[in-house]
Amino acid sequence: MPRIENSDRPIGVYLVALYFVLAGALETIQKYREWDGPLTFNPLGERSVWELAAHPLIYLVLAFLIWRFTALGRLGALVYGYLILGTYAVSGSIYFFYDGETPLTITPLFVIIAIYHVTSLLPLIAYLQPVRQKKIFRVSVVELLLSRE
């Protein structure tokens, strides 16, 4: 996979990595605020510090992949972006069109994070599409999936 030197990174790569760093922080804050009880250090227990640390770790891994291995990171970011947008589309449709009790817990923090994700992911996905980024990413998603390396 092609590596990009520091001087060759366009501003978009910085912004995509920044999105994942901020998203990890916001998701951790949301999870902590939703918990009512104290944190535990038991790795398999509920409300564990380790469970809380998993969110930023996942997002930081995606940011690292974008930063160091741009082609693989682009694939991960596209898959993540489509999954999150699909999740919020389904959650929004359930919330607005469900007859009766809504099975979702909607808090103001959840709405703020959802707005952040949707408004950030739409331009991010448009930026990461292979047609616009052939020069930067040098491979398409299909080439990544079908490569024999």
C-alpha positions as CSV (number, residue, x, y, z in Angstrom):
1,M,0.0,0.0,0.0
2,P,1.4,3.4,-0.9
3,R,2.6,5.5,2.0
4,I,2.4,9.3,1.8
5,E,5.2,11.4,3.1
6,N,4.4,14.3,5.5
7,S,5.0,16.9,2.8
8,D,2.6,15.1,0.4
9,R,-0.4,15.1,2.6
10,P,-3.2,17.4,1.5
11,I,-5.3,19.3,4.0
12,G,-8.1,16.8,3.6
13,V,-6.1,14.0,5.2
14,Y,-5.6,16.2,8.2
15,L,-9.3,17.0,8.4
16,V,-10.3,13.4,8.1
17,A,-7.9,12.3,10.9
18,L,-9.2,15.2,13.0
19,Y,-12.8,14.0,12.5
20,F,-12.0,10.6,13.9
21,V,-10.1,12.0,16.9
22,L,-13.0,14.3,17.8
23,A,-15.6,11.6,17.2
24,G,-13.8,9.3,19.6
25,A,-13.8,11.9,22.3
26,L,-17.4,12.7,21.8
27,E,-18.5,9.1,21.8
28,T,-16.6,8.5,25.1
29,I,-18.2,11.6,26.7
30,Q,-21.6,10.4,25.6
31,K,-21.1,6.9,27.0
32,Y,-19.8,8.2,30.3
33,R,-22.7,10.7,30.6
34,E,-25.3,7.9,30.0
35,W,-23.9,5.8,32.8
36,D,-25.4,6.6,36.2
37,G,-23.1,4.4,38.3
38,P,-19.5,4.5,39.2
39,L,-16.7,3.2,36.9
40,T,-15.1,-0.1,37.6
41,F,-11.8,-1.5,36.6
42,N,-13.1,-5.0,35.9
43,P,-12.5,-5.6,32.2
44,L,-15.6,-7.8,31.9
45,G,-17.8,-5.8,34.1
46,E,-20.5,-3.3,33.3
47,R,-19.4,0.4,33.2
48,S,-15.8,-0.6,32.9
49,V,-13.0,1.8,32.2
50,W,-11.9,-0.6,29.5
51,E,-15.2,-0.4,27.8
52,L,-15.0,3.4,28.0
53,A,-11.5,3.3,26.5
54,A,-12.6,1.1,23.5
55,H,-14.4,4.0,21.7
56,P,-11.5,6.4,21.4
57,L,-9.1,3.5,20.7
58,I,-11.2,2.4,17.7
59,Y,-11.5,6.0,16.4
60,L,-7.7,6.6,16.9
61,V,-6.9,3.4,14.9
62,L,-9.0,4.7,12.0
63,A,-7.3,8.1,12.3
64,F,-3.9,6.3,12.3
65,L,-4.8,4.3,9.2
66,I,-5.8,7.4,7.4
67,W,-2.6,9.1,8.5
68,R,-0.1,6.4,7.7
69,F,-1.6,4.0,5.3
70,T,-3.9,6.3,3.3
71,A,-5.4,3.6,1.0
72,L,-6.3,1.2,3.8
73,G,-7.5,4.0,6.0
74,R,-9.7,5.3,3.2
75,L,-11.4,2.0,2.9
76,G,-12.0,1.8,6.7
77,A,-13.3,5.4,6.8
78,L,-15.7,4.8,3.9
79,V,-17.1,1.6,5.5
80,Y,-17.4,3.4,8.9
81,G,-19.0,6.4,7.3
82,Y,-21.6,4.5,5.4
83,L,-22.4,2.4,8.5
84,I,-22.8,5.4,10.8
85,L,-24.9,7.3,8.3
86,G,-27.1,4.2,7.8
87,T,-27.4,3.8,11.5
88,Y,-28.5,7.4,12.0
89,A,-30.9,7.2,9.1
90,V,-32.6,4.0,10.5
91,S,-32.6,5.5,14.0
92,G,-34.1,8.7,12.8
93,S,-36.8,7.0,10.8
94,I,-37.7,4.7,13.8
95,Y,-37.9,7.8,16.0
96,F,-40.1,9.8,13.6
97,F,-42.3,7.1,12.1
98,Y,-42.7,4.6,14.9
99,D,-46.3,4.3,16.1
100,G,-46.4,4.1,19.8
101,E,-43.5,4.1,22.3
102,T,-40.2,4.8,20.6
103,P,-37.6,2.1,21.5
104,L,-34.8,4.7,21.4
105,T,-33.5,6.9,24.2
106,I,-32.9,10.3,22.8
107,T,-31.0,12.8,24.8
108,P,-29.8,16.3,23.8
109,L,-26.2,15.0,23.8
110,F,-27.2,12.1,21.5
111,V,-28.8,14.7,19.1
112,I,-25.7,16.9,19.2
113,I,-23.4,14.0,18.4
114,A,-25.8,12.7,15.7
115,I,-25.7,16.2,14.0
116,Y,-21.9,16.3,14.3
117,H,-21.6,12.9,12.7
118,V,-24.0,13.5,9.8
119,T,-22.7,17.0,9.0
120,S,-19.1,15.8,9.1
121,L,-19.5,12.5,7.4
122,L,-21.3,13.7,4.3
123,P,-18.4,15.9,3.1
124,L,-15.9,13.3,4.4
125,I,-17.4,10.5,2.4
126,A,-17.7,12.8,-0.7
127,Y,-14.0,13.6,-0.2
128,L,-12.9,10.0,0.1
129,Q,-14.6,8.7,-3.0
130,P,-12.2,7.1,-5.5
131,V,-13.2,9.3,-8.5
132,R,-12.1,12.5,-6.8
133,Q,-9.1,11.1,-5.0
134,K,-7.3,8.9,-7.6
135,K,-4.3,11.1,-7.3
136,I,-4.0,11.1,-3.5
137,F,-5.1,7.6,-2.7
138,R,-3.9,5.9,-5.9
139,V,-6.2,2.9,-5.5
140,S,-9.9,2.3,-5.5
141,V,-11.9,0.3,-3.0
142,V,-12.3,-2.5,-5.5
143,E,-8.6,-2.6,-6.1
144,L,-8.0,-2.8,-2.3
145,L,-10.5,-5.6,-1.9
146,L,-9.2,-7.7,-4.8
147,S,-5.4,-7.1,-4.3
148,R,-3.3,-10.2,-3.9
149,E,-0.7,-8.6,-1.6
